[in-house]
Amino acid sequence: MALMQDILRKLVELGASDLHLAQGRKPRARVHGQLEDMPFPQLDGKRLEQCLRSLVDGDRYSEFKETGDLDFAYELEGVA
């Protein structure tokens, strides 16, 4: 969860509206309508799975595994 907390905190710092995660890519933030790479390493399959599992329950993760896509909101207490 530490990596996701760092990513989410940076997202807030950037004033981003969305976070995009994809295997083999760096996390990307949507800032003023444009996607920008964030200063984090590329996500391999294992790290991406760890990130998602730290944020969503089993049913939502199953949805992601079935469709390859997941859209959700998350609250980081005390931050956003």
N, C-alpha and C positions, 0 to 999 in steps of 0.2 A: 504493500500500500504506500510505502514511502515514495516510490517513484511517481505514483499517481498524485499524491498530495503535492509534490514538487511541481508537476505539470499543471495541476489545477491552480496552484498559487501563481505560477507564471502567467497562466491564461488570464487571471484577474488583473495582474499587474499590467499586461498588455492592453487591457480593455477589450478583450476579444469576446465575440458573441457565441462562437462554437469551437469545439475541439474535434479534429478529425484524426483517427488512428487507423493505420493500415499496416499490415505485415510488410516488412522490407523498407519502410519509410520512417522518417523522423515524425514525431507528433507535429501536427499542423494546426495553427490557430487562424480563425477567420477574424481579421481585423479590418474594419471599415470596408467589408465586402470582399477583401482579398485574402487568399490563403497564403500564410507565411510559415516556413519551417521554424520550429522552435529549437532552442539550444539544448537538445537532448539527443541521445543516440538513436539510431534506427531501431525499430522494434522487430525482433525476430518472432517467430510463431509462439514460442514459450513465453516470452516477455509480454506480448500482446495478450495472451490468454490470462496471465497473472494480473495484468492491469484491469481487464474486463471483469474477471472474477472478483476483484476487490471492490467493484462498484455495483454489480447487479446480482440479483438472486438467481437461483438455479433455473427457474422458468424463463427468465429473460435471457440467460446465457444459452439455454436450449434453443430459443428463438434465433439468436445470433448464429448458432451452429447450423440451423436449418436453412436460413436465408442468406447468411453471409453479410448481414447488415443489421444495425441496431441503432435506434434513435431514442434517446432518453435524457432526462434532466437529473442532475445530482447536486446536492447541497453539501458544501464543505463548511461545517459549523464554524461560525465566527469569521468566515471569509466571504463567502458568496453562496 
